[in-house]
């Protein structure tokens, strides 16, 4: 099926709690991910919660990359949503898995939207 975009839902279990609570480190990791993927940042927001946890979102011309961390559970949820080459999203996911030192990552791939001129079945 020809699709418009790829959406990765990434479950990062058994991560370093220290890394998951480091706003600057998370921001740096997400920015480096965009370089690896070859995508363009158009906006960003990051927030560190009290007593712990970080949420970060990079708006990219191709869609978005976001992370939500629960250091107290050694867990992070990451979304990589990109139009075009899904292979670059996989490269980005592998980089973030290594950066957060996840020992038990899981990736769900969702192909989103039929590409123009694809067959559409309606009910």
N, C-alpha and C positions, 0 to 999 in steps of 0.2 A: 504494500500500500504506500503510495506517495503521501507524505505528511508535511505539514508546514513547520512543525517544531518537535523538539524532544524535551521531555521533562523528566529529570532524575529526582527521585525521592530517596534520600540517602540517610540511613539509620547508622549512626556511629556509636557503637556500644564499646564499653571498656576502654575509654580514652583517658588521657592524662587530665586529671581535674585541674591542675595548675594551668595547663595550656587553655583549657576551656573557660578560664576566668580572666584571661589576659586580653583586654579589649584591643590594645595596640598590636599584639601578636595575631589576633584574629583578623583585624583589619589588614595587616600586612599579608597574611595568608590568602585572604580573598582577593586582594589586588594582584598578588603573584599568580593566582589561579586565572585571572583574566588574561594575563600575559601568555600563560601556557595555552589557553584556549584560543588566543588571537581575537578577542572580542574587545569592544570599546565601552569604557565606563562613561555614563552620562549623568550619574548622580549617586549619592551615598548617604547612609545614615547608620550610626552605630550607637548603642546604649549599653552601659554596664548597670546591672541591677544591684540593689543592696538586699541581702548581704553578698550575693554572688549570682553569676549568670550574665551572659552577654547575648544581645540580639544585634545582628548586622545585616544590612541589605545593600547590595550594589545593584543599581539600575544600570543595565547595559543596553546598548543600542539593539542588541539581539534579544533582549528580554530581561532576566534578572538572576542573581545569585544571592541566596540568603542563608543565614545560620542562626539557630537558637540553641543556646547551651544550658545544660543543667550540670554544673561541675559536681554538685553533691551526689549525683547519680552516675558520674563519669559518662555522660550521654550528650550527644549533639544531634540535632535534626538539621539537615542541609537540603536545600532545593537548588538545582541548577536547571533553569529553563532557558532554552536557546533555540532560535530559529536557525534553520540550515543544518550544518554538519553536526550530527549527534556524536560523532567520534570525538570532537573537541570537548564535549560535555563529559565523556568518559575519562578523558585525560585529566580534566579538572577535578573530577571526583577522586581519582586515584591520588592526585596530589594532596587533596584535603584529608583523605584517609591517613596518609603518611604524616602530614603536619600535625594532626590531632592525636597521632599514635593510637588509632583505633585498632584493637585486637579482634574485634568482631563486627566488621562493617557489613551492611546489607544495602543493595541498590535495587530499587524498582524503577524500571524504564517505562515511561508512558509516551507513546507517539500521539501528538495532539494535532487535530485538524487535517482534513483532507486537502491536498494540494490542489490548486486550480486545475481544471480540466480533468479531474479524477471523477470516476463514477460515483454517484451519490444515490443511495437507495432510501426512499422515503416511505413511510407507512401511513 
